[in-house]
């Protein structure tokens, strides 16, 4: 019957739309996960690079006769 086929077609459309929405969510979650992992590595590396041991700074200032106040 026409109404049965029409109903089945609408149901199929709804299911396809839901599948599409879920696939979009999965793609977004995968991108977010990758971004989070990439930033985690950068943040750890950056903090290690930017950290200077104060003893090294003081020794350098004394060697080059630079007031410590100018460095900090």
N, C-alpha and C positions, 0 to 999 in steps of 0.2 A: 504494500500500500504506500501511497504517497506520504502520509503523515508519519509512518514508521521509518521510511527512508530519510525523510526530512529530519526527524528526531535523531536518527543515527548520525546524520551528517553534522548536525549541531554539536552532538556529543563528541564526535571526532575532532571537530574544530576546537572545542574547549580543551580537550586533552592535548592537542598539538600546541595550543597556546601555552598551557601550563608547562609542557616539556621545554618549550623555548625559553620561558621565564626562568626555569630551574637551571637550564644550561647557561644562561646569562649570569645568574647568581654564582654558579660554579666558577666561571671564567673570572668574575670579579674577585672571588675569594682566593683563587690561585694567584692572581696578580698582587693582591694584598699580602699574601704569604711571602711571595718572592720579594716584594718591596721591604717587608719587615726583616727578612733574612739579610738582604743587602745592607740595610741601614744598621743592623746590629753589628755587622762586621766593620762598617765605616766608623761607627761610634767608638768601638773598642780601640781601633787603630788610631783614631784621632786623639783620644785621651792619652794614649801612650806616647804619641809623638809630641804633643803639646806640653807634657809634664817635664819640668826641669827640676832636678834635685837642687834644693837651695844651697847645699854645700858647694856644688859645682859653680853656681852663680857667684857666690861669695869669693871663691878662689879665683875665678876669672876677673872679677872686679878688682881684687887686690893685685893680680898680675898686671893688669892693664891700667891701673890707677884710675879706675872709674868709680865715683861715689855710688854706693849701693842704692841710694834713694833714686838715682837716675834710671836704674834698671827696673825696679819694682813698680 
